[in-house]
Structure formats: C-alpha cells, structure tokens
Amino acid sequence: MAQLEGKRAVVTGAASGIGRAAALLFAGEGARLVVVDQAAEELGELAAEIEEAGGSAVMLTGDVAEEATAERIVAACTGEFGGIDIYYANAGISGEMLPLTQYSTEAIERVLAVNLLGPMLAIKFACPAMIEGGGGSIVMTASVAGLGGNAGPAVYSATKAGVINLAKSVASELIGTGVRINAICPGLIETGMTKFLFDHARERGTIDKVGQLNPLARHGAPEEIAAVALFLASDASSYVNGHAIVVDGGLSASLPFAPAHVLRADTKGYVKR
Ligand SMILES: NC(=O)c1ccc[n+]([C@@H]2O[C@H](COP(=O)([O-])OP(=O)(O)OC[C@H]3O[C@@H](n4cnc5c(N)ncnc54)[C@H](O)[C@@H]3O)[C@@H](O)[C@H]2O)c1
C-alpha cells in the first residue's frame, strides 16, 4: 500500500525546491494535498502535474507569515478533504546575504515572520483540527544553519534554531494528543534558494567543489529531503517525536578540516583529494 494512502496533507513552499519534491512524493504516495505558495504560476503548474498523474491537489496562494493564510490553509484542507493529517511547514526565505549589523529592522522582521512566525501559525491553526481528528504529524524544514554558525546569515540561522526548538517544545505541549511534531535540518541542497550559489560555481567551473566539505563530498537534491519528510509524515515514524533530523551528508557530524588533504577509509593515511 502507498505510504500516505487516505492521508490529507498540506505542503507549504510547494512551488519550488524541497516543497515541490515533497508535494510530488506525497501525492505519489496517495495523499490528498493542499499545496501552498506565493508563486501562483509555478504552484498552478505543480497542481496540474499532480492531477495529471492521477493525484489530488488543491492550490492555495498566500503568504505563510500571515495569520489569515494559516487559517485559510487549515479551512481548505478540512473543507475539501474532511480533516488534516499532515502539515509540512516548509516555506522559508534566506534573507539577504549580509551580516546582522547591515540588516534593516524591516528585513530582519520579514525573515522572522516567514521562517519562524510561519511555522508557529501553522502549528497554532493545524493542531486543533488534527487533535479533533485523533492525531497527526507536523513536519517543519529547519536547517543545519540552526545548529551552529557560519552556514548562512545570522538572522536566517537564528530563525532555524527557533524551528528546531519549536519541534522540541511544542512536542511537550502536545502531550497525549496524538499529534507528533518534528523538524528536518537539510545541508546544502540545490533549489531556488541556493540557485545563485550553483550558478556562480558553474560559471567559474567549480561546481564539483560545491558540497566538498561534507563526508559524502557532494551537495544534496530536494528529493533527498522529501524522502525524509515522507518518513516523518507517515506512520513509519509513529514513535519519532520532538526531533530534528539532520540530512546533510555528514556535514554537521564532522569538524572542519583542510580540504586539500583528507583521511580516507580505503587508504592508510592522508591523501590529496
Ligand atoms: N536549499 C537549501 O540548501 C536549504 C538548506 C536548509 C534548509 N532549507 C530550507 O528549505 C525550505 C525550502 O526552501 P528551498 O531550498 O526549497 O527554496 P526554494 O526557494 O526553492 O523554495 C521555497 C518556496 O517557498 C516559497 N515561499 C517563500 N516565502 C513564502 C511565503 N511567505 N509564503 C508562501 N510561500 C513562500 C517560495 O515562493 C518558494 O516556492 C526553506 O525553509 C529553507 O530555509 C533549504
């Protein structure tokens, strides 16, 4: 049987990257979906692709940082499908690639609103409907940037640390409800958010160097994060709760090293990469 047969799911940030890969995977696994994004055209294309493949997707255009959108999302899922089992709060923005000292207060507030207030509103409005239905699974996209410094702007990192904590602290608040909540911490994934970095590396002919700092020595694909989102969304993870799963090729497991020389398992010593 398909892993999400009969489930009713929301995926935000579904028009691109990780959210798009997750929406396609969830639909392929039998979920009926409300797909959410600000990018109406790309969202429409995704919904059409899901429907053409025999799936079911309702599209909802809106800003996840707004309370009205969060309310509309839950109303759409319960109205259309009779309930809500899965909420993948994935939409996020990187903000400007600047140190905190150079951010305007408005720009800080926007990153906080999309990346942290957004998941909070998702939890706030999805939980009552999930509890009414006897349980559910909330999944959020955090980041390795939320585990430490130097993996993105401080403003972005702080919001992702907040998302990791939300998974832990809200899990306790949901005691006895049957609603689980977890986060995913992706490493470097090729998506719309990181396009500038990949374009730049391809222009310079250094694309094979991207991702070299993790033990798998490569960057990740959106589908590799979607696969973990599917696990957390499905009953396969029925006893996983209040956790943040790192999916980064081993990046955050390893201490910094000199990239020119590495110790490889198949050799007796340090070799040039
Ligand atoms: N790409 C990476 O390397 C990486 C690493 C760690 C975490 N993440 C996180 O993964 C998540 C998905 O990002 P992605 O990499 O797929 O990027 P992406 O830019 O390809 O996709 C993000 C989607 O979210 C939508 N979105 C942004 N703000 C929104 C808002 N306010 N309301 C509704 N939709 C909105 C965008 O329109 C876009 O379609 C984000 O939370 C991001 O922080 C990405």
The ligand as a MOL file (V3000), in Angstrom:
LIG
                    3D

  0  0  0     0  0            999 V3000
M  V30 BEGIN CTAB
M  V30 COUNTS 44 48 0 0 0
M  V30 BEGIN ATOM
M  V30 1 N 18.2330 24.7790 -0.2090 0
M  V30 2 C 18.9600 24.5590 0.8840 0
M  V30 3 O 20.1790 24.3330 0.8070 0
M  V30 4 C 18.2850 24.5530 2.2220 0
M  V30 5 C 19.0480 24.1370 3.3270 0
M  V30 6 C 18.4480 24.1170 4.5830 0
M  V30 7 C 17.1170 24.4990 4.7320 0
M  V30 8 N 16.4070 24.9160 3.6430 0 CHG=1
M  V30 9 C 15.0110 25.2920 3.8660 0
M  V30 10 O 14.1920 24.5370 2.9940 0
M  V30 11 C 12.9410 25.2180 2.8400 0
M  V30 12 C 12.5520 25.2000 1.3870 0
M  V30 13 O 13.4660 26.0190 0.6610 0
M  V30 14 P 14.0830 25.6060 -0.7540 0
M  V30 15 O 15.5250 25.4170 -0.5640 0
M  V30 16 O 13.2740 24.5450 -1.3880 0 CHG=-1
M  V30 17 O 13.9290 27.0010 -1.5120 0
M  V30 18 P 13.0320 27.4630 -2.7450 0
M  V30 19 O 13.2670 28.9260 -2.8310 0
M  V30 20 O 13.3260 26.6190 -3.9270 0
M  V30 21 O 11.5360 27.1690 -2.2740 0
M  V30 22 C 10.9110 27.9230 -1.2890 0
M  V30 23 C 9.4740 28.1440 -1.6860 0
M  V30 24 O 8.8190 28.8240 -0.6010 0
M  V30 25 C 8.0120 29.8470 -1.1370 0
M  V30 26 N 7.8330 30.9020 -0.1510 0
M  V30 27 C 8.7800 31.7200 0.3480 0
M  V30 28 N 8.2420 32.5710 1.2220 0
M  V30 29 C 6.9150 32.2860 1.2650 0
M  V30 30 C 5.8300 32.8490 1.9670 0
M  V30 31 N 5.9890 33.8840 2.8110 0
M  V30 32 N 4.6060 32.3190 1.7940 0
M  V30 33 C 4.4240 31.2840 0.9240 0
M  V30 34 N 5.4200 30.7250 0.2370 0
M  V30 35 C 6.6520 31.2270 0.3920 0
M  V30 36 C 8.7600 30.3260 -2.3590 0
M  V30 37 O 7.9030 31.0110 -3.2690 0
M  V30 38 C 9.3260 29.0360 -2.9130 0
M  V30 39 O 8.4550 28.4460 -3.8460 0
M  V30 40 C 13.1450 26.5940 3.4490 0
M  V30 41 O 12.5470 26.6520 4.7210 0
M  V30 42 C 14.6470 26.7180 3.5630 0
M  V30 43 O 15.0200 27.6040 4.5760 0
M  V30 44 C 16.9550 24.9350 2.3980 0
M  V30 END ATOM
M  V30 BEGIN BOND
M  V30 1 1 1 2
M  V30 2 2 2 3
M  V30 3 1 2 4
M  V30 4 1 4 5
M  V30 5 2 4 44
M  V30 6 2 5 6
M  V30 7 1 6 7
M  V30 8 2 7 8
M  V30 9 1 8 9
M  V30 10 1 8 44
M  V30 11 1 9 10
M  V30 12 1 9 42
M  V30 13 1 10 11
M  V30 14 1 11 12
M  V30 15 1 11 40
M  V30 16 1 12 13
M  V30 17 1 13 14
M  V30 18 2 14 15
M  V30 19 1 14 16
M  V30 20 1 14 17
M  V30 21 1 17 18
M  V30 22 2 18 19
M  V30 23 1 18 20
M  V30 24 1 18 21
M  V30 25 1 21 22
M  V30 26 1 22 23
M  V30 27 1 23 24
M  V30 28 1 23 38
M  V30 29 1 24 25
M  V30 30 1 25 26
M  V30 31 1 25 36
M  V30 32 1 26 27
M  V30 33 1 26 35
M  V30 34 2 27 28
M  V30 35 1 28 29
M  V30 36 1 29 30
M  V30 37 2 29 35
M  V30 38 1 30 31
M  V30 39 2 30 32
M  V30 40 1 32 33
M  V30 41 2 33 34
M  V30 42 1 34 35
M  V30 43 1 36 37
M  V30 44 1 36 38
M  V30 45 1 38 39
M  V30 46 1 40 41
M  V30 47 1 40 42
M  V30 48 1 42 43
M  V30 END BOND
M  V30 END CTAB
M  END
